[in-house]
């Protein structure tokens, strides 16, 4: 055990009992010689290296010279004060220039037996303290850097802004509290039992942990993370936005819509602020590549449907969307820009297509592009089937499945010709039924042959 200090201040008012309580005896017992107390046994010999009680019931120690010890350690385990009384259930501070000193003092605590607390935790007056194998109260990171004790030695719990354990602020590499500068400090969370939270991850991976009603992110060292966090680790190459979570400056996962610059590690963005939508644990919504989406990829937010691409951004404009895993698809529309991209539903709208043209579309109440007749006009996958310039009437074949078609006769504006006979620009006569479906060409009956393909929209991708 290392050499203990000599200058002593005992912090307890109860330490006022002096040596006056010792009864001097002529034979066996205490006696004062040369202004120092000694103890004689029943045979009249000085007692040495032994504990003896005074008349007050307090323990005192006789040293190797037979004199009562004062202000010194006994067997590196006990301590007697200036009155020679063994300290018990009390704090002791000793002036020291050692590195463990707190404001110039080493602190010790002695239990009910008088032994100094060593190499363990001790609860004192409702607070936990940690002592090393010499009995010195510890501050800063202790017990394999799992716990942290403040400048008074008290174990901390909850959120704490601290220097990490590996910051070499002192010659011995140990971090201690009390720094004025916050540079280099990070947030840690300590549970009610004082243990620092660290996720069960490897390397420099990170993980999300719920504290109270909020979610936070920690690395393998228990350091709280903020901003975009690569969950695979800052030194690992991410596969895409799905490897990231986002946490605000206070560490909380931000749920909902947020406009942010994308993670610097990822390419493919335009270098501007983008919209993202985050779940409660900071995970961004992501979807398939544009043009590869299915109806199962829709995301409902506050009662409205949205669609996200593989970059985590909401798509906008007209989009090709497949029905399940098959090859059949139709059109859905999602606003006109990133900030207004909820699904368009129930009505006729004019939208710009990917080639820059503006066309009329019609969407059902579920948002699906209409294929067929609506309000007297023919639509296919949501797009109005207007004819090319110079055409008066023409036949548009809408697929019914297999090799079957509904052949509608439409005007240049896309209006369906019902229960009538019309001539096209070449003088060919088309006769239609009440639904506008072709029944005769130049007075000859027709079936469900294939004529003119409908015009697909130009999709964004």
C-alpha positions in Angstrom: 0.0 0.0 0.0 1.3 3.4 -0.9 2.6 5.9 1.8 -0.3 7.8 3.3 -0.2 11.5 3.9 0.4 13.0 7.4 -1.6 16.3 7.6 -5.1 15.3 8.7 -8.4 17.0 9.0 -11.2 14.9 10.4 -14.7 15.9 9.2 -17.0 15.2 12.1 -18.2 17.1 15.1 -18.3 13.9 17.0 -14.5 13.8 17.1 -14.4 16.2 20.0 -14.0 13.5 22.7 -10.5 13.9 24.0 -8.1 11.9 26.1 -9.6 13.3 29.3 -12.0 10.4 29.3 -9.0 8.0 29.9 -8.7 7.0 33.5 -5.1 7.0 34.9 -4.3 3.9 37.1 -1.4 3.1 39.2 -1.4 -0.5 38.2 -3.0 -2.1 35.1 -4.5 0.5 32.7 -3.8 3.9 31.3 -1.1 6.1 32.6 0.4 9.5 31.4 4.1 9.7 31.1 6.1 12.6 29.7 2.8 14.1 28.6 2.0 11.0 26.5 -0.4 8.2 27.3 0.7 4.6 27.8 -0.9 1.4 29.0 0.4 -1.1 31.5 -0.8 -4.7 31.7 -1.6 -6.6 34.9 2.1 -7.4 35.4 3.2 -3.8 35.0 4.6 -4.0 31.5 4.0 -1.5 28.8 1.5 -2.7 26.1 2.9 -2.3 22.6 1.4 -2.7 19.1 -2.0 -3.3 20.4 -5.5 -1.8 20.6 -6.9 -0.8 24.0 -10.2 0.8 25.0 -10.4 3.9 27.2 -13.0 4.4 29.9 -15.2 6.1 27.3 -15.4 2.9 25.3 -13.3 4.3 22.4 -10.4 2.3 20.9 -6.9 3.6 21.0 -3.7 2.1 19.7 -0.4 1.7 21.5 2.6 1.8 19.0 5.8 0.0 19.1 7.2 2.3 21.8 4.1 1.7 23.9 2.8 5.2 23.4 -0.7 6.0 22.3 -0.7 6.8 18.5 -2.2 10.0 17.3 -2.8 11.3 13.7 -1.5 8.2 12.0 -2.4 5.0 10.2 -2.4 1.7 12.0 -1.6 -1.3 9.9 -2.5 0.7 6.8 -6.1 -0.1 7.6 -7.2 2.0 10.5 -6.7 5.6 11.5 -6.5 7.4 14.8 -7.2 11.1 15.2 -5.4 13.8 17.1 -7.0 12.5 20.3 -5.9 9.0 19.6 -9.4 7.8 18.8 -10.0 5.2 16.1 -12.1 6.7 13.3 -15.3 4.8 12.4 -18.3 5.7 10.2 -16.5 8.9 9.2 -14.7 10.6 6.3 -11.1 11.5 6.6 -9.1 13.8 4.3 -5.4 14.0 4.1 -3.4 16.7 2.3 -1.6 15.3 -0.7 0.0 16.2 -4.0 -0.7 12.8 -5.5 -2.7 12.6 -8.8 -5.7 11.2 -7.1 -6.0 14.2 -4.8 -9.2 16.3 -5.1 -8.3 20.0 -4.5 -5.2 18.9 -2.7 -6.7 16.2 -0.6 -7.1 12.4 -0.6 -10.4 11.3 0.8 -11.0 8.0 2.8 -14.0 6.5 4.5 -13.9 4.2 7.5 -16.7 1.8 8.2 -18.3 0.8 11.5 -15.4 -1.6 12.3 -12.9 1.2 11.8 -11.5 -0.3 8.6 -10.9 1.9 5.7 -13.1 1.1 2.7 -11.0 -0.3 -0.2 -11.5 -1.6 -3.8 -15.3 -1.4 -3.8 -18.4 0.6 -3.9 -19.8 2.0 -0.6 -23.2 3.7 -0.1 -22.8 6.6 2.3 -25.6 8.9 3.3 -27.6 7.9 0.3 -24.8 8.3 -2.3 -22.5 5.7 -3.9 -18.7 6.2 -3.8 -15.9 4.1 -5.2 -12.6 3.5 -3.4 -9.4 2.0 -4.9 -7.3 -0.7 -3.3 -5.5 1.9 -1.2 -8.9 3.2 0.1 -8.7 6.5 -1.8 -12.0 7.8 -3.0 -12.1 8.0 -6.8 -13.5 10.6 -9.1 -14.0 10.6 -12.9 -14.2 7.3 -14.8 -14.0 4.3 -12.4 -14.4 0.6 -12.3 -13.3 -0.2 -15.9 -14.7 3.1 -17.2 -18.3 1.8 -16.7 -19.2 4.4 -14.0 -18.5 8.0 -13.4 -18.1 9.9 -10.1 -18.2 13.7 -9.8 -15.7 15.9 -8.1 -17.3 15.1 -4.7 -16.9 11.4 -5.4 -20.6 10.7 -5.9 -21.7 8.2 -8.6 -23.7 9.9 -11.3 -26.8 8.6 -13.1 -28.9 9.8 -16.0 -27.5 12.1 -18.8 -24.0 13.5 -18.3 -21.8 15.6 -20.6 -18.3 14.2 -20.1 -14.9 13.7 -21.6 -14.6 10.2 -23.0 -12.5 7.7 -20.9 -9.7 7.6 -23.6 -9.1 11.4 -23.4 -5.6 11.8 -21.9 -6.2 14.8 -19.8 -3.7 13.8 -17.1 -0.3 12.2 -17.2 -1.7 8.9 -16.0 -4.4 8.9 -18.8 -7.2 9.1 -16.3 -10.1 11.5 -16.9 -11.3 13.5 -13.9 -14.2 15.9 -13.4 -14.0 19.6 -13.1 -12.8 20.8 -16.4 -14.1 24.3 -17.4 -13.9 23.7 -21.1 -16.5 21.6 -22.8 -14.3 20.9 -25.9 -14.2 17.2 -26.6 -17.0 16.3 -24.2 -19.9 14.0 -25.3 -23.1 12.8 -23.8 -23.4 9.5 -22.0 -26.3 7.9 -20.3 -26.0 6.1 -16.9 -28.9 3.9 -15.6 -30.2 4.1 -12.1 -27.5 1.6 -10.9 -24.8 3.9 -12.4 -23.8 1.8 -15.3 -23.0 3.6 -18.5 -25.2 2.4 -21.4 -23.3 0.7 -24.2 -25.0 -1.2 -27.0 -24.1 -4.8 -27.8 -22.3 -4.0 -31.1 -18.9 -4.7 -32.6 -16.3 -2.3 -33.9 -17.6 1.2 -34.6 -21.2 0.1 -35.2 -24.0 2.1 -33.6 -27.4 1.1 -32.2 -30.6 2.8 -31.2 -31.8 2.7 -27.6 -35.1 3.9 -26.1 -34.8 6.1 -23.0 -38.1 7.4 -21.6 -40.4 8.2 -24.6 -37.5 9.0 -27.0 -35.0 7.1 -29.1 -31.2 7.8 -29.0 -28.2 6.4 -30.8 -25.0 5.3 -29.2 -21.7 3.9 -30.5 -19.9 0.9 -29.0 -18.3 3.3 -26.4 -21.6 4.5 -25.2 -21.2 8.0 -26.8 -24.5 9.6 -27.8 -24.6 10.4 -31.6 -26.3 13.3 -33.4 -27.1 14.2 -37.0 -26.9 11.6 -39.7 -25.4 8.4 -38.2 -24.0 5.5 -40.3 -25.2 2.6 -38.2 -22.5 0.4 -39.7 -19.9 2.7 -38.3 -18.2 5.9 -39.4 -15.4 4.0 -41.0 -17.6 1.6 -42.9 -18.9 2.2 -46.4 -22.8 2.5 -46.4 -24.8 0.7 -49.0 -27.4 3.5 -49.1 -29.6 5.7 -47.1 -31.1 2.6 -45.3 -27.9 2.4 -43.3 -28.5 5.8 -41.8 -30.6 7.2 -39.0 -31.1 10.8 -38.1 -30.9 12.3 -34.6 -31.3 16.0 -33.7 -28.8 18.1 -31.8 -30.3 17.0 -28.5 -29.8 13.3 -29.6 -33.4 12.6 -29.9 -34.6 10.7 -33.0 -36.7 13.2 -35.0 -40.0 11.7 -36.2 -41.8 13.1 -39.2 -40.9 15.3 -42.2 -37.6 17.1 -42.1 -35.7 19.0 -44.8 -32.0 18.2 -44.6 -28.8 18.0 -46.6 -28.3 14.2 -47.3 -25.4 12.3 -45.7 -22.1 13.5 -47.1 -21.0 9.9 -47.5 -23.7 9.2 -50.1 -23.7 10.2 -53.8 -26.6 10.6 -56.2 -28.2 13.6 -54.6 -28.3 17.1 -56.1 -26.3 18.8 -53.4 -29.4 20.6 -52.0 -31.7 20.2 -49.1 -34.0 17.2 -49.6 -37.2 16.1 -47.8 -37.1 12.9 -45.7 -39.6 11.2 -43.5 -38.4 9.5 -40.3 -40.0 6.9 -38.2 -39.9 7.3 -34.4 -36.5 5.6 -34.1 -34.9 7.9 -36.7 -35.1 5.5 -39.7 -35.8 7.2 -43.0 -38.6 5.9 -45.2 -37.1 4.3 -48.4 -38.7 2.7 -51.4 -37.7 1.1 -54.7 -36.2 2.8 -57.7 -38.6 5.1 -59.5 -40.4 3.1 -62.1 -40.1 -0.1 -60.1 -42.7 0.6 -57.4 -45.8 -1.5 -56.6 -49.0 -0.6 -54.8 -47.6 -2.2 -51.7 -44.9 0.4 -51.5 -47.3 3.3 -50.7 -46.7 4.9 -47.3 -49.7 6.4 -45.4 -48.8 9.5 -43.4 -51.5 11.5 -41.6 -54.2 9.9 -43.8 -52.4 10.6 -47.1 -50.5 8.2 -49.4 -46.9 8.9 -50.4 -44.2 7.0 -52.4 -40.5 7.1 -51.6 -37.6 6.2 -53.9 -34.4 4.3 -53.0 -32.7 7.6 -51.9 -35.3 8.2 -49.2 -36.9 11.1 -51.0 -40.6 11.3 -51.7 -41.3 11.0 -55.4 -43.4 13.6 -57.3 -45.1 13.9 -60.6 -46.7 11.0 -62.5 -45.3 7.6 -61.6 -45.5 4.1 -63.1 -46.7 1.7 -60.4 -47.1 -2.1 -60.8 -49.9 -4.2 -59.4 -48.2 -6.8 -57.2 -45.4 -8.8 -58.8 -46.9 -8.9 -62.3 -46.1 -6.9 -65.3 -49.4 -4.9 -65.3 -49.1 -1.3 -64.2 -50.9 2.0 -64.1 -50.3 5.6 -63.3 -50.4 7.4 -59.9 -49.6 11.1 -59.4 -47.8 12.7 -56.5 -48.0 16.4 -56.6 -45.7 18.7 -58.5 -42.6 19.0 -56.3 -40.7 17.5 -53.3 -42.5 19.7 -50.8 -46.0 18.8 -52.1 -46.0 15.2 -53.0 -49.0 13.5 -51.6 -51.0 11.2 -53.9 -53.5 12.8 -56.2 -57.0 11.4 -55.9 -60.5 11.6 -57.3 -60.7 13.9 -60.3 -59.4 15.5 -63.5 -56.0 17.3 -63.4 -53.5 18.7 -65.8 -50.0 17.5 -65.2 -46.6 17.8 -66.8 -45.2 14.6 -68.1 -41.5 13.6 -68.0 -41.0 14.8 -71.6 -42.3 18.3 -70.7 -45.7 18.1 -72.3 -48.8 19.0 -70.2 -51.6 16.5 -70.5 -55.0 15.9 -68.9 -55.3 13.0 -66.4 -58.1 11.4 -64.5 -57.6 9.6 -61.2 -60.0 7.5 -59.2 -60.9 8.1 -55.5 -58.1 5.6 -54.7 -55.6 7.5 -56.8 -55.4 5.0 -59.6 -55.2 6.3 -63.1 -58.5 5.5 -64.9 -58.4 3.2 -67.9 -61.7 3.5 -69.8 -64.5 6.1 -70.3 -64.9 8.8 -67.7 -67.3 11.7 -68.2 -67.6 10.9 -71.9 -63.8 10.9 -72.6 -61.4 8.0 -73.0 -58.5 7.6 -70.6 -55.7 5.0 -70.5 -53.6 4.6 -67.4 -55.0 7.9 -66.3 -54.0 9.9 -69.5 -56.6 11.4 -71.8 -56.4 9.7 -75.3 -56.3 12.7 -77.6 -55.5 12.1 -81.2 -52.5 13.3 -83.1 -52.7 16.6 -84.9 -54.8 16.4 -88.1 -56.8 13.4 -87.1 -60.5 13.8 -86.8 -61.6 10.3 -85.5 -59.7 7.1 -84.8 -60.0 3.8 -83.1 -58.2 3.3 -79.8 -57.8 -0.3 -78.6 -57.9 -0.6 -74.7 -56.6 -4.1 -73.6 -59.0 -6.3 -71.7 -56.6 -9.1 -71.1 -55.2 -11.8 -73.3 -55.9 -10.9 -77.0 -59.1 -9.1 -76.3 -59.7 -5.3 -76.6 -62.4 -2.7 -76.2 -62.1 -0.6 -79.4 -63.4 2.9 -78.8 -64.0 5.5 -81.5 -62.7 8.9 -80.2 -62.5 12.4 -81.6 -59.4 14.5 -81.7 -60.1 15.8 -78.2 -60.5 12.2 -76.8 -64.2 12.3 -76.6 -65.9 8.9 -77.1 -68.4 8.7 -80.0 -71.5 6.9 -78.7 -74.4 5.4 -80.7 -73.3 7.2 -83.9 -71.6 6.8 -87.2 -68.7 9.1 -88.1 -66.1 9.4 -90.9 -62.4 9.8 -90.4 -60.2 12.1 -92.4 -60.0 9.4 -95.1 -63.8 9.0 -95.4 -63.9 5.6 -93.6 -67.1 5.2 -91.6 -67.1 4.0 -88.0 -70.3 2.9 -86.3 -70.4 2.7 -82.5 -72.8 1.3 -79.8 -74.1 3.2 -76.7 -70.8 2.6 -75.0 -68.8 4.1 -77.8 -67.3 0.7 -78.8 -66.8 0.1 -82.5 -69.4 -2.3 -84.1 -69.0 -1.6 -87.9 -66.4 -0.3 -90.3 -67.9 0.9 -93.7 -71.1 -1.1 -92.7 -69.2 -4.3 -92.1 -69.4 -5.9 -88.6 -66.2 -6.1 -86.6 -65.1 -8.1 -83.5 -62.4 -7.4 -80.9 -59.5 -6.9 -83.3 -56.5 -4.8 -82.3 -56.3 -1.4 -84.0 -54.5 1.7 -82.5 -52.6 1.3 -79.3 -53.4 3.8 -76.6 -50.8 6.4 -75.6 -48.9 5.7 -72.4 -47.9 8.6 -70.2 -44.2 9.7 -70.1 -43.2 8.7 -66.6 -40.6 10.3 -64.3 -37.7 8.0 -63.3 
